[in-house]
């Protein structure tokens, strides 16, 4: 710093330097660097771990600029726009930002605006914009679809995107990138600033953040924060036993409880809501000391979550059991231990979670892994090693989705008339759309206008029309208003309110929280389940309410879909395979796991990292084929579906399959030893077999529904037309999908749905990599009975249901029930 | 809550070669076909309800551009049924058009297809609440309701006991639960005395048969014929659940 002081004014103005000094701090290297980037007018991406003063580093240049600018006679527009992927984070940052502003007495107005902001404040913000506005991508999309957006943002000097690693590779990221391009058109001098947690490849994010206009320099400067102390990650070995299968880590709860007792405040992370409920329940059974332990997950009523968050901030809790709802960077005060129950699934997410413990950089964060079964044990070990080496999962760059583009084009038309060529030039400056072809763009515009159908019967109903002046504009204000009601790229699954059943007529009483539709489908009236930390019995489902009664002292039924919604990352999967093959490594593992590996090696095989182990053996009256690709449940399910089709054709008469993150097991009537396994796993599986399976699958229908909503084909409140008598008639998007697929299979939305299903729901790309990797490297062993490795996956048979699959089988089963009833 | 204990009725039904269910309705032999059409044997009559033609364009007019192929999709399936059964007459059991302006929005080739069907068989348009005027330019007879083979065919079910009534309007749909999971399908629903047929239209929504709108229609727990792929599955009342 001292050497800067000579020629140029110091980076940190005296008022700011004093402020730092008064708190006993000094500005950090990366904070100064960000100020320098701001002064130079450069776009910048700051990569720093949690606790590095990252948010302040992002705001400092704006605070300084605003503090230094001369007072104006006329009202000015927004100077800095801050975008956070989480509503709660925007509000939290507003609070934290007020401290320096008030303490330095800066003449700066900073306000947040989220979906929860009241009408009066929203109105005022429109008429009299604050200097700094903190908001979410969805609110920004709404701003951009306003009439007068151009005028509103013309003074914008800087936009800050926080937690950028959590949003860039998603449809929300696509939409945000398009809106950044829009803002840049409104305010050409606008500077882009990104704040990110540590990632494997910063260049992916730099390309997303940067403006790719040909004349722009196309460079976002990279600023790195300090590394911080390496975290201390321990593995919990409950009395040395590691169970064969399961996902709940029930066996380790006494030790987890002990760890909580030893810590000041612990965050207990799990992967699913069910696991959260289960762990919370188990910990309370052990809680003889009456420690204040709370529960936090996305299904709980918002009010209840706020209560937990507030108690946490006040330091009143000793532990919170939580899901990914607490993954992002809200400041949690005094957490000194992070416990990961069950497997981490990815190294990056784990580092994020560990970062929740201890917001001071100089002290190491402490974490405790609690593997729930043997394969998870291997996975936890691989993750520990990756974290120690500071290695992360890679994030692939993504191509912007066309359904999101359709929404954005409509939003542009709602804001002001647009010229087709100029809009195209703007769109391709957004990172995810830099390769957008003119043909696709024209198709999207046609889709927005008339639905993009080969049968041209909707021309008179156009939503956007081209005027005499050659500009496209929205048909009428009512159409624009309806679009604004449907903005955003977040799809929430249908949620039902959980309420206490009241009286004989079963009316809904107090609301306890919300659950996704799929959760309830697994339950029948009379079933007991845990929710919000209590055991309930399901009474009935009426309309949008799930009616329940407390079920004291009963053992809750365990929904068995207990795995993780996160797939095992490619990076971590490879490390697990390496760890397994490398015997010198085994000595870090507990003795029973080591023994398990020894017996596997002895009775079957342990293969090299790039090979695929494939076992066949008879069991009961069936013949099993089990393989261990370690590619995650999604890719495995797709693989199993396709294998089953092929085995059918090979005459093996397959009967069923089961998958987890590590393995696939298929069983059949006929012996499998003599099959040609290279043929069975041939890469052409991803051709016609995949297409014919996919187009009929519920995954495609689900993906289609998402694309239909985002693109504006249907509105968010659809289905559910209110009929005259107030009855709810469900008009499912499946009907639309079926008709469209029969009559125009190459329609834009079907292309989008195919893309989404292949990436998000069935992981075709990963399956493709697997098939390529193992070509010619399948190691088959024919065993006369099951192997040690196959035990965990075989234990899962019969526990899992395949949602959405096999509608005909369900009907046939119901019919045979009826026949049985008739015969009885 | 379930009704008081009553002797459970055992319905007589059997498979038909078309994949449908053969059963009797107030004494008349009928087949519930996998397409959702009803076949009345004595009169060689095919009954389809709630086609809701041009529902897609009705939405488009309000700014939701649903695929404009619903009418041709519905007519394609109707044509296949006519070719398969060679009926003496086809009864369109009301709400054949989605709204009163639907006929004007009909694409030329779809209108042509309807005329062609009228050439193959006699079309009888029963009036529904969505299309109270009946067709203006298209061929066929128009009726408020009609009686054939001891059955009374009308669009909307009447209240109270109505032996022999065949109606549409309600778009019945069953959510069937078995140990493997849950599935939602359009369905026929009958107590042997009256029958509600499913909607035939490509874009017609469904109303759960556990909805209040169905209560009071049946004297006892009805049998439900859920539409599967090429088959109608007989499903008991105990296997269907509310939404």
Interface residues (C-beta under 8 A of the other chain):
Chain A: X447 X450 X451 X452 X453 X455 X457 X458 X461 X463 X475 X479 X482 X521 X524 X540 X541 X542 X543 X713 X714 X715 X718 X719 X721 X723 X725 X727 X728 X729 X730 X731 X732 X735 X736 X738 X739 X740 X742 X743 X744 X747 X801 X802 X803 X804 X805 X806 X807 X808 X809 X810 X811 X812 X813 X814 X815 X817 X818 X821 X822
Chain B: X8 X10 X57 X60 X61 X63 X64 X65 X66 X67 X68 X69 X70 X72 X73 X105 X107 X171 X173 X176 X177 X178 X179 X180 X181 X182 X183 X184 X185 X202 X203 X204 X205 X206 X207 X208 X211 X212 X213 X226 X228 X229 X231 X233 X234 X235 X236 X238 X239 X241 X242 X243
